Amino acid sequence: MRDWDDAYANSAHVPGSDTLPALWAERAASYRAGLRAFRPDIAYGSGERQCLDLILPNGDTKGLVVFVHGGYWMRFDKSSWTDLAEGARHHGFAVALPSYTLTPAARISDITAEMAAAIATAAALVAGPIRLAGHSAGGHLVTRMLCKDSRLEPAVYNRIAGTLSISGLHDLRPLLKTKMNATLGMTLEEATLESAALHLPRGHVPLTAWVGGAERPEFVRQAELMANVWTGFDVPTRLVVEPGYNHFTVVDGLKDPSSKITANLVGLD
């Protein structure tokens, strides 16, 4: 029988990963200190964690990027990832980074609703096309915005020019077999509802499933699954398996304006 806990155990397979959260927080804080235009803690709801940071480019704004962090819906907040905005910011995009209520205080379906509210709030502040990106659990959340049951209003949804799911989770049913579900609290019904790969797409927004070639095989499978399934519904999908990158390093390219992943995010490739 497959060990599903090991299938999702990224930290156990990346040496030194226990030191990474402190490094991420330090890098993000240093980056924030050097920003010329930074608007922190914009509320998109009444909850303590229902707020987002907005980073503005130095010149004219071409549009909006929303980046949603990962952590298995159980860990982290917006403050650890600010520096990942640099690639898109350099290309003239405003970048919103929302936090969200974590499980078990919220169900995953509640978090999906929170992300729709966060995107709508950011969209009201920044004109132009919207590009969504999310890592791991964040990849799940942004992909859910494209599903037939998306809670985004048409005026917001119709502005989405592309979505980038980085190491995203698109079929949540295997997580029912993991120990972490004691915290997630998913039922089969909710896991099915929250699996983008099991939904019809709402429209034809381009979707890229990006994953590191050195990740756990389950994350590669999840990326392949999403790209494969929605291709059958005439959604422009793309699968990118980036050689040599693991679950934690695969997002680093977002800091680099010249990287391939940044080019994909801002629509230059």
N, C-alpha and C positions, 0 to 999 in steps of 0.2 A: 504494500500500500504506500502511496506517495506521502512524503512528509511535507505537508502544506505549510507548516510553520517555517521550515527551512527554505521553502520556495520563495517566501517573502522576507527572509531575514537578511536584508542588505548589510547591516552593520557587521554581522558575524562573518561576512566574506570580504570585508574591506579593512585591511590592517590600519590601526590608528584611528578608526572612525569615532571612537569615544571622545577624541579631542576636537572633532569638527564643529559641534554646536557652538563652543566658545569662540572658535576661529571665525565662523560665519557672523556671529554677533559683533565681534570686534571689527571685521572688515566693513560691515554695513554701517556701523556707527562712525567709522572714519570717513566713509564716503558721504554720509549725511552732513558731516561737519564742513565739507567743502562745497556743498551745493549752494548755488546762488538763488534758486527758486524752489522752495520746498514747503508744502502745506501739509502739516501732520494732523492726524486724528480727526478727519472729516467724518461725521456720523452719517451712516446710512440706515440706522435703526436705533432702537432705544437700549439695546443690550450693551453690556460693558465692552465686549469685543467686536461690536458691530460698527467698525470705523475703518477708514482707509487713509493711507498717505498718498499724496499726489506730488509727483516730481515733474517740473516743467522744463522744457528745453530753453536754451539761452536766447534763441531767436523766435521766429514765427512757428506756430504749432501746426503740424501736418495732420494730426489725428491723435487717437488715444490707444495706448496699449494697456491692458489689464493683466497683471501677472498674479496668479493664485498659488500660494505656497503649498507644500506637501506636509508629510508627517503623519500619514495614516489617519487623518481627521482627528488625531489625538494630541498632537504636539505642535509647538512653534507658533509664531505669529508673524506679522508683517515686518517687524523690526530686524529680523535676521537676514533679509534678502534685498535691502535697498540697493546695494551695489549692482545687482543684476539688471537694474534699469538702464545702465550706462549705454549699452549698445543702441537701444531704441531711442533714448534721449538724444544721443549724438546725431541721429538721423532726423531729429525734429519732432519726435513724438512725446507727448505727455504720457507719463507712466503712473498708473494707479496700482497700489499694492494693498489689498484688503486683508484684514484679519477676519476670523469668523469664530463662532462659538464652537468649542471642541466637544467631542464625545467624552464621557457619557452625558454631559449636560444638555447636549442636543443630539438628535438622531441625524444620520447622514442626509435623509430627505429634508430635514430642517436646514441643514447647511447649504444644500442645493438652492433652497429658496432664499437664503441669505445672500448667496452669490448673485442671484438675479437682481436683488435690491442694490447690492454694491455696484454692479455694472451700470444699472440705471442711474444711480447717483453720480458716478463718475462721468457718464455720458452727458448728463445735464450740465456738467462743468466744462466739458471740452468738446468742441465741434469737430466734424470730420469723420473719416472712417475709423472703425473700431477693430482692433486686432487683439484676440484673446490668447493668453498663454498660461499654462499651469504645469506644475511638476508633480508627478506621482499622484497623490490624492487630489492635488490641484489640477492635474490633467483630467482626472475624472470629472471634476466640477465644471471646467470650461467646456468639455465635450457635451456634458448634459445640457448646456445652454443651446445646443444645436438640435436637440431632440424634438420630436413632434409635440411633446408636452411641455416644452420650454415655457418658463414663466416670464420671459422677456416680452415687453410690449412690442408690437410691430415696428414702431418708430425707432426702437433701439436695435431690435434684431436685424432690421433691414440695413443697418449701418455696418454690420460685421463683415469685414472684408476677408478675414481668414482666422483660423484657429490652429494653435500649435500645442499639441498634447505631448509633453516630454515625460517619458517613462510612465505614462498614464495607466490607470486601472479602469478598464472598460467593461469587464465582466466581474461583478463582485461576488458571485456565488461561491467560488472557491474559498473566499475569506470566512465563510461560515464554518469551515473545517479547521480554522486556526484558533490559537489561544487568545489572540487579540480580540476576537469577537465577544469575549466577556466584557470588554470595554465598549466596543462598537454597538453591541446589542442588536445586531441585524437579525431579522427573520428571513426566511426564504422569499416571502412576498416583497419585503423591502429591497433585498439584494437584487431581485429581478427587476423591480421598478427602477432602481438606481443604476442599472447596467446599460450604458449608452449603446453597447453592441447589440442589445436586445430590442432597441427602439427603432422606429422609422425616423429618418431625418426630417426636420421641419422644412428644409429647403435644400439649397445647393451651395452652402458656404464651404469654400475649400478647407480641407482638414489635413494637417500633417501629423502623423504619429512618429515621433522622434525618440530613439532609444539608444543607449550605449551598447556597443558590442561586447563589453566586458561585464554587463549586468547579469543578474540572475536570469536563467532561461525563461522563467515565468513572465518577466517584464517584456522580454522580446516577443513572447507569444501573445501577450496582451496587445502590444503595438501592431503586430501582424494581423491579429483578429480584427481590430477596429478598422484598419485600412482595407482589409479584404471585404468585410461585410458591407460597409457603406459604399464601396465601389459598385456593388450590385444595385444600388439605388441612384446611380448616376451622380453621386457626390464626387467632386474632384478630390480624390484622396492621394496621399503620398506617404510612403514608408521610408524612413531614413534610419539605418542602423549604423551609428557612428563608431568606427573601430577604435578600440583601446579605452573607451570611456566607461566608467562605472556609474552606479546610480547617483553618486554624489558629485562626480566631476562633470557629468553630462550637461549640467546647466551653466558651467563656468563660461562658456562661449557667449552667453548673453551679456557679459560685461565688455565684450570686445566688438566695437563697431564693424570690424572687418571680417568677423567670423561667419561661417556658413549658416549657423543657427540664427544669428541675428539677421542675416539677409533674408532667411525664410520668414522670420517673424514680421519684419517690416515690409515684406512684399517685393524684395529686390531680386529674388531668384526665380 
